[in-house]
């Protein structure tokens, strides 16, 4: 298909980076449509490991990466990332939307201040200014990439915004001083660095569609962190679902017909918020250690649990997912029995959907189906029949429960450890 969308079906960290890298070999463009440097994609190519936070994963394969208007950009982080890639012999082909919003110094200060004030009720943000930047976007107080190319316009906006932010910092008892001259100079310098990349990316994409180019959209985070359909308020600040791809890039949603949902073979999440199938003892620790479940961006340990198909079904329905890609199947090696959640019980009632209210979620008891585990996976794997019978049954069960076919299985971190099931 000329256009493919890859999104996470859980709480992020599903292995989207590797899957995007796999599909990128056939793409002309690889596009980020939401989030910021609060998310990370890890790509392993031989002995080389690349950890990207803003740059689209496809640039590793020499594809043109596009950062859409729905992304919020910390220019300091992006420039550093581009410099690091260049130093490693990769010269990224990159386009940045002139409508993308920028993370400013006060966003990071306010993000940390609010989390500190919330104390035990904190959201668990990365404190990278993502939420406050999106807040300013909606409140029409944002600074966009096009603004840092015009000294007069940037100054006029900062003169209006900075007094408001300074007052907010004082309310939080923060003594940081927002110096207009310094911020103005710094961001104009960022503008000089990024000017070659900044353009009308929505026009580029519309033209590419007309020319029948192959386009791959990559989501950050996962469906359960979507600001509307995730575990609100323990979510990110953007739309991580399929609909977000159209809004975050400026293309028509009618073009999104091939939507791949990434499903980790078990469930993880970073930070605060409910996780119905969470395992806090031996098996949870086993999954965390064997799966190297530590955040790409923050290095925070990820909470681990059994695969929750209520969550995956929820994601498939919302985004119209056409195919699943299963990742980290190898992490389940050695477990004698596996459990899969298919329903919840709350106050004695069985439900098949994901509740909106986090108080209800905290009361949900997962209803499990138990399946047989396997000892190890053979390598290489060229067909599904190469898998142990128990692993085949595990995958078949997932497909049946969520009524969506599996098109790809990842059974290790290497690019080569990928089974295309088409």
DASUL-V507321 format. One record per residue. N is the residue number from 1. RES is the residue in one small letter. SS is DSSP state (2 for helix, 1 for strand, 0 for the rest). PHI is phi in whole degrees, -180 to 180 (999 if undefined). PSI is psi in whole degrees, -180 to 180 (none if undefined). Layout:
# DASUL-V507321
<<N	RES	SS	PHI	PSI> <N	RES	SS	PHI	PSI>>
This chain:
# DASUL-V507321
<<1	x	0	999	141> <2	x	0	-64	-31> <3	x	1	-125	125> <4	x	1	-129	138> <5	x	1	-116	128> <6	x	1	-113	120> <7	x	1	-133	158> <8	x	1	-86	143> <9	x	0	-102	-4> <10	x	0	-120	-133> <11	x	0	-101	34> <12	x	0	83	180> <13	x	0	61	28> <14	x	0	-83	-7> <15	x	0	100	28> <16	x	2	-62	-35> <17	x	2	-57	-47> <18	x	2	-66	-43> <19	x	2	-66	-42> <20	x	2	-62	-43> <21	x	2	-59	-39> <22	x	2	-64	-48> <23	x	2	-76	-20> <24	x	2	-65	-21> <25	x	0	-61	-23> <26	x	0	-104	3> <27	x	0	-98	152> <28	x	0	-92	-37> <29	x	1	-131	142> <30	x	1	-123	127> <31	x	1	-124	130> <32	x	1	-93	136> <33	x	0	-121	-6> <34	x	0	-161	173> <35	x	1	79	-174> <36	x	0	-147	-147> <37	x	0	-86	23> <38	x	0	-87	-4> <39	x	0	-120	155> <40	x	0	-141	145> <41	x	1	-119	127> <42	x	1	-105	130> <43	x	1	-126	127> <44	x	1	-113	120> <45	x	1	-125	102> <46	x	0	62	-124> <47	x	0	-88	-5> <48	x	1	-93	131> <49	x	1	-119	126> <50	x	1	-115	130> <51	x	1	-117	108> <52	x	1	-108	142> <53	x	0	-120	-28> <54	x	0	-127	-42> <55	x	0	-67	132> <56	x	0	-58	141> <57	x	2	-61	-29> <58	x	2	-64	-18> <59	x	2	-64	-22> <60	x	2	-63	-31> <61	x	2	-97	12> <62	x	0	82	12> <63	x	0	-81	162> <64	x	1	-79	120> <65	x	1	-94	140> <66	x	1	-124	129> <67	x	1	-101	110> <68	x	0	-77	174> <69	x	0	-66	-20> <70	x	0	-81	-6> <71	x	1	-88	145> <72	x	1	-105	132> <73	x	1	-115	128> <74	x	0	-91	105> <75	x	2	-61	-32> <76	x	2	-63	-44> <77	x	2	-66	-44> <78	x	2	-63	-46> <79	x	2	-63	-41> <80	x	2	-62	-42> <81	x	2	-64	-42> <82	x	2	-65	-40> <83	x	2	-64	-41> <84	x	2	-66	-40> <85	x	2	-65	-43> <86	x	2	-61	-41> <87	x	2	-64	-25> <88	x	0	-95	12> <89	x	0	90	7> <90	x	0	-108	121> <91	x	0	-106	95> <92	x	0	-62	133> <93	x	1	-92	110> <94	x	1	-135	140> <95	x	1	-126	138> <96	x	1	-122	131> <97	x	1	-63	135> <98	x	0	-73	-3> <99	x	0	-106	-1> <100	x	0	-70	140> <101	x	1	-87	153> <102	x	1	-109	139> <103	x	0	-79	127> <104	x	0	-105	164> <105	x	2	-56	-37> <106	x	2	-71	-25> <107	x	2	-63	-44> <108	x	2	-68	-38> <109	x	2	-64	-44> <110	x	2	-71	-35> <111	x	2	-60	-49> <112	x	2	-66	-39> <113	x	2	-64	-42> <114	x	2	-68	-42> <115	x	2	-61	-42> <116	x	2	-63	-40> <117	x	2	-69	-33> <118	x	2	-70	-25> <119	x	2	59	-121> <120	x	2	-70	-14> <121	x	2	-100	18> <122	x	0	-61	156> <123	x	0	-80	-31> <124	x	0	92	35> <125	x	0	-72	167> <126	x	0	-82	-4> <127	x	0	61	32> <128	x	0	-101	9> <129	x	0	85	10> <130	x	2	-65	-54> <131	x	2	-58	-51> <132	x	2	-60	-32> <133	x	2	-67	-46> <134	x	2	-64	-36> <135	x	2	-61	-44> <136	x	2	-66	-35> <137	x	2	-59	-48> <138	x	2	-71	-33> <139	x	0	-82	1> <140	x	0	65	35> <141	x	0	-118	22> <142	x	0	-87	159> <143	x	0	-109	128> <144	x	1	-109	169> <145	x	2	-61	-35> <146	x	2	-65	-26> <147	x	2	-70	-31> <148	x	2	-83	5> <149	x	2	-99	0> <150	x	0	-133	105> <151	x	2	-60	-43> <152	x	2	-67	-44> <153	x	2	-65	-44> <154	x	2	-62	-43> <155	x	2	-63	-44> <156	x	2	-62	-39> <157	x	2	-69	-42> <158	x	2	-65	-37> <159	x	2	-62	-32> <160	x	2	-82	-39> <161	x	2	-86	-42> <162	x	2	-59	-41> <163	x	2	-60	-35> <164	x	2	-66	-46> <165	x	2	-68	-35> <166	x	2	-64	-40> <167	x	2	-65	-40> <168	x	2	-64	-41> <169	x	2	-62	-38> <170	x	2	-67	-34> <171	x	2	-63	-36> <172	x	0	-84	7> <173	x	0	63	32> <174	x	0	-98	134> <175	x	0	-100	7> <176	x	0	-62	137> <177	x	0	-103	127> <178	x	0	-92	104> <179	x	0	-90	114> <180	x	2	-59	-47> <181	x	2	-60	-44> <182	x	2	-67	-46> <183	x	2	-65	-41> <184	x	2	-60	-47> <185	x	2	-65	-45> <186	x	2	-61	-45> <187	x	2	-77	-26> <188	x	2	-67	-37> <189	x	2	-65	-40> <190	x	2	-60	-40> <191	x	2	-61	-40> <192	x	2	-64	-39> <193	x	2	-69	-39> <194	x	2	-95	-8> <195	x	0	-53	-41> <196	x	0	-62	-19> <197	x	0	-99	-23> <198	x	1	-79	127> <199	x	1	-160	-177> <200	x	0	-86	79> <201	x	2	-64	-29> <202	x	2	-65	-33> <203	x	2	-70	-42> <204	x	2	-57	-45> <205	x	2	-69	-40> <206	x	2	-63	-40> <207	x	2	-68	-38> <208	x	2	-64	-38> <209	x	2	-64	-44> <210	x	2	-60	-36> <211	x	0	-85	5> <212	x	0	62	34> <213	x	0	-72	157> <214	x	0	-90	123> <215	x	1	-123	134> <216	x	1	-119	121> <217	x	1	-98	131> <218	x	1	-117	127> <219	x	0	-88	157> <220	x	0	-108	159> <221	x	0	56	-151> <222	x	0	-147	173> <223	x	2	-56	-39> <224	x	2	-74	0> <225	x	2	-108	6> <226	x	0	-62	139> <227	x	0	-66	-22> <228	x	0	-102	-43> <229	x	0	-107	6> <230	x	0	-95	-164> <231	x	0	-84	64> <232	x	0	-59	134> <233	x	0	-91	7> <234	x	0	-85	64> <235	x	0	-134	179> <236	x	0	-86	-172> <237	x	0	-108	12> <238	x	0	-133	179> <239	x	0	-96	110> <240	x	0	-90	-4> <241	x	0	-87	175> <242	x	2	-57	-39> <243	x	2	-60	-29> <244	x	2	-65	-25> <245	x	2	-67	-38> <246	x	2	-70	-46> <247	x	2	-66	-38> <248	x	0	-83	1> <249	x	0	-134	-19> <250	x	0	85	31> <251	x	0	-115	163> <252	x	0	-74	138> <253	x	2	-63	-17> <254	x	2	-67	-16> <255	x	2	-83	-13> <256	x	0	-90	86> <257	x	0	-113	-14> <258	x	0	-119	96> <259	x	1	-118	115> <260	x	1	-102	123> <261	x	1	-99	124> <262	x	1	-86	129> <263	x	1	-125	113> <264	x	1	-68	144> <265	x	0	-66	-6> <266	x	0	-142	-168> <267	x	1	-122	139> <268	x	1	-140	159> <269	x	1	-154	153> <270	x	0	-107	142> <271	x	0	88	-162> <272	x	0	-83	172> <273	x	0	109	160> <274	x	0	-69	146> <275	x	0	-142	90> <276	x	0	-54	-34> <277	x	0	-100	19> <278	x	1	-58	138> <279	x	0	-113	119> <280	x	0	-101	-7> <281	x	0	-114	-138> <282	x	2	-55	-51> <283	x	2	-68	-38> <284	x	2	-60	-42> <285	x	2	-68	-36> <286	x	2	-61	-48> <287	x	2	-64	-41> <288	x	2	-63	-45> <289	x	2	-74	-47> <290	x	2	-68	-37> <291	x	0	-85	0> <292	x	0	50	54> <293	x	0	-86	78> <294	x	1	-135	134> <295	x	0	-58	137> <296	x	0	-63	-38> <297	x	0	-87	-43> <298	x	0	-111	-14> <299	x	0	66	11> <300	x	0	-69	141> <301	x	1	-65	139> <302	x	0	-90	138> <303	x	1	-74	140> <304	x	1	-121	151> <305	x	1	-158	175> <306	x	0	-66	159> <307	x	1	-60	129> <308	x	1	-110	104> <309	x	2	-83	-12> <310	x	2	-63	-43> <311	x	2	-65	-49> <312	x	2	-65	-41> <313	x	2	-62	-43> <314	x	2	-55	-46> <315	x	2	-67	-43> <316	x	2	-61	-42> <317	x	2	-68	-43> <318	x	2	-68	-41> <319	x	2	-99	-4> <320	x	0	64	41> <321	x	0	-62	131> <322	x	0	-96	-27> <323	x	1	-148	154> <324	x	1	-109	148> <325	x	1	-121	117> <326	x	1	-92	129> <327	x	1	-118	159> <328	x	0	57	35> <329	x	2	-61	-32> <330	x	2	-66	-22> <331	x	2	-66	-24> <332	x	2	-81	-5> <333	x	0	-53	137> <334	x	0	93	-9> <335	x	0	-87	126> <336	x	0	-69	-38> <337	x	1	-132	150> <338	x	1	-125	148> <339	x	1	-120	143> <340	x	1	-130	126> <341	x	1	-83	129> <342	x	1	-118	-20> <343	x	1	-150	168> <344	x	1	-118	155> <345	x	1	-118	129> <346	x	1	-137	123> <347	x	0	52	40> <348	x	0	82	-3> <349	x	1	-107	136> <350	x	1	-90	131> <351	x	1	-126	154> <352	x	0	-111	4> <353	x	0	-119	168> <354	x	0	-96	116> <355	x	0	-66	152> <356	x	0	-79	-35> <357	x	0	-83	122> <358	x	2	-66	-27> <359	x	2	-66	-39> <360	x	2	-66	-41> <361	x	2	-60	-39> <362	x	2	-66	-22> <363	x	2	-91	-11> <364	x	0	-68	130> <365	x	1	-104	124> <366	x	1	-69	138> <367	x	1	-101	121> <368	x	1	-106	149> <369	x	1	-108	135> <370	x	1	-101	133> <371	x	1	-126	159> <372	x	1	-77	141> <373	x	0	-90	-173> <374	x	0	-139	163> <375	x	0	-83	-48> <376	x	0	-158	165> <377	x	0	-109	135> <378	x	0	-72	155> <379	x	0	-138	136> <380	x	0	-80	165> <381	x	0	-115	120> <382	x	0	-107	-25> <383	x	0	-141	163> <384	x	2	-60	-30> <385	x	2	-68	-15> <386	x	2	-73	-20> <387	x	0	-73	152> <388	x	0	-57	150> <389	x	2	-53	-41> <390	x	2	-66	-37> <391	x	2	-69	-38> <392	x	2	-62	-41> <393	x	2	-66	-36> <394	x	2	-62	-47> <395	x	2	-67	-41> <396	x	2	-62	-39> <397	x	2	-64	-42> <398	x	2	-61	-50> <399	x	2	-56	-46> <400	x	2	-65	-45> <401	x	2	-67	-35> <402	x	2	-105	2> <403	x	0	53	42> <404	x	0	-142	130> <405	x	1	-73	150> <406	x	1	-92	126> <407	x	1	-109	-12> <408	x	1	-153	142> <409	x	1	-131	125> <410	x	1	-102	127> <411	x	0	-124	27> <412	x	0	171	167> <413	x	0	-74	-21> <414	x	0	-70	150> <415	x	0	-57	-36> <416	x	0	-74	-18> <417	x	0	-88	58> <418	x	1	-139	129> <419	x	1	-110	117> <420	x	1	-88	117> <421	x	0	-92	1> <422	x	0	-66	none>>
